[in-house]
Amino acid sequence: MARRQLNFQRRRTSGRAISLWSLFLILTLAVAPPIKHYFTQRAQISALNSQLNSNRAALDKATQELLLWQDPEYIKTQARERLHFVLPGERQYIVTENGTSTDTNQSTKIATSLADGQPWYSRLIASISETG
């Protein structure tokens, strides 16, 4: 009789354990996709927030640069530095890598000494040969 009771108790315990494990498995399968979507969306939100912060920084930088370009003095200095513009009456010198300076007015003299009636390729060859 004790043996029967032990077998019956063992079956009840294993039956309860199997039903508990199956319930746990079903709940896990039911909850896993929403949890996966939650973490995926949190990662997307984090990436978008970091992109938004970098876009705001770029916008602030562009706004500051726009304000600079509205200043006439800044435009003059940029034209002098980037495009090598010279105001009338000034003389510009360009320092090359080996430390010698060249006068930019000399290059304009070479360009004006070339004949205008010649084809463009002849003027190009003459310009290269005179400067070289």
C-alpha positions as CSV (number, residue, x, y, z in Angstrom):
1,M,0.0,0.0,0.0
2,A,2.8,2.4,0.7
3,R,4.3,1.6,-2.7
4,R,1.0,2.5,-4.4
5,Q,0.8,5.8,-2.5
6,L,4.4,6.6,-3.4
7,N,3.7,5.9,-7.2
8,F,0.6,8.0,-7.1
9,Q,2.4,10.8,-5.3
10,R,5.2,10.7,-7.8
11,R,2.8,10.9,-10.8
12,R,1.0,13.8,-9.2
13,T,4.2,15.7,-8.7
14,S,5.4,15.0,-12.2
15,G,2.0,15.9,-13.6
16,R,2.0,19.2,-11.7
17,A,5.6,19.8,-12.8
18,I,4.8,19.1,-16.4
19,S,1.7,21.4,-16.4
20,L,3.7,24.1,-14.6
21,W,6.5,23.9,-17.1
22,S,4.1,23.9,-20.1
23,L,2.3,26.9,-18.6
24,F,5.7,28.6,-18.2
25,L,6.7,27.7,-21.8
26,I,3.4,29.1,-23.2
27,L,3.7,32.3,-21.3
28,T,7.3,32.7,-22.4
29,L,6.3,32.1,-26.1
30,A,3.4,34.6,-25.7
31,V,5.5,37.3,-24.0
32,A,8.8,36.9,-26.0
33,P,7.8,38.8,-29.2
34,P,6.4,41.9,-27.5
35,I,9.6,42.0,-25.3
36,K,11.7,41.7,-28.4
37,H,9.8,44.5,-30.1
38,Y,10.1,46.7,-27.0
39,F,13.9,46.4,-26.9
40,T,14.1,46.9,-30.6
41,Q,12.0,50.1,-30.4
42,R,14.1,51.3,-27.4
43,A,17.2,50.9,-29.5
44,Q,15.6,52.8,-32.4
45,I,14.5,55.5,-30.1
46,S,18.0,55.8,-28.6
47,A,19.5,56.0,-32.1
48,L,17.0,58.6,-33.2
49,N,17.7,60.7,-30.1
50,S,21.4,60.6,-30.8
51,Q,20.8,61.6,-34.4
52,L,18.5,64.4,-33.3
53,N,21.2,65.7,-31.0
54,S,23.8,65.6,-33.7
55,N,21.4,67.3,-36.1
56,R,20.7,70.1,-33.6
57,A,24.5,70.6,-33.1
58,A,24.9,70.8,-36.9
59,L,22.0,73.3,-37.1
60,D,23.5,75.4,-34.4
61,K,26.9,75.4,-36.2
62,A,25.2,76.3,-39.5
63,T,23.3,79.1,-37.9
64,Q,26.5,80.5,-36.4
65,E,28.2,80.3,-39.8
66,L,25.2,82.1,-41.4
67,L,25.5,84.9,-38.9
68,L,29.2,85.2,-39.8
69,W,28.4,85.4,-43.5
70,Q,26.0,88.3,-42.9
71,D,29.0,90.5,-41.6
72,P,30.6,92.4,-44.5
73,E,34.0,92.4,-42.9
74,Y,34.0,88.6,-42.6
75,I,33.0,88.3,-46.3
76,K,36.0,90.5,-47.2
77,T,38.4,88.5,-45.1
78,Q,37.1,85.2,-46.6
79,A,37.4,86.6,-50.1
80,R,41.0,87.6,-49.4
81,E,41.9,84.3,-47.9
82,R,40.0,81.8,-50.1
83,L,39.9,83.6,-53.5
84,H,43.0,85.8,-53.1
85,F,41.1,89.0,-53.9
86,V,43.0,92.2,-53.6
87,L,41.5,95.7,-53.1
88,P,42.5,98.4,-55.6
89,G,45.9,99.8,-54.8
90,E,47.0,96.8,-52.8
91,R,49.7,94.3,-53.9
92,Q,49.4,90.6,-53.1
93,Y,52.3,88.3,-52.5
94,I,51.9,84.5,-52.4
95,V,54.5,82.6,-50.4
96,T,55.3,79.2,-51.9
97,E,56.6,76.1,-50.1
98,N,60.3,76.8,-50.5
99,G,59.9,80.2,-48.9
100,T,60.1,82.4,-52.0
101,S,57.4,84.9,-52.7
102,T,55.9,85.6,-56.1
103,D,54.1,88.7,-57.2
104,T,50.6,88.0,-58.6
105,N,50.8,91.0,-60.8
106,Q,53.5,89.3,-62.9
107,S,51.1,86.5,-63.8
108,T,48.5,89.0,-65.0
109,K,51.2,90.6,-67.2
110,I,51.9,87.2,-68.8
111,A,48.2,86.7,-69.4
112,T,47.7,90.1,-71.0
113,S,50.8,89.7,-73.2
114,L,49.1,86.8,-75.1
115,A,47.2,87.6,-78.2
116,D,43.4,87.5,-77.9
117,G,42.8,86.5,-81.6
118,Q,44.5,83.1,-81.2
119,P,42.6,79.9,-80.5
120,W,42.3,78.8,-76.9
121,Y,44.7,75.9,-77.2
122,S,47.5,78.2,-78.7
123,R,47.0,80.6,-75.8
124,L,47.2,77.7,-73.3
125,I,50.4,76.4,-74.8
126,A,51.9,79.8,-74.9
127,S,50.9,80.5,-71.3
128,I,52.4,77.2,-70.1
129,S,55.7,77.8,-72.0
130,E,56.1,81.3,-70.7
131,T,55.4,80.4,-67.1
132,G,57.4,77.2,-67.2
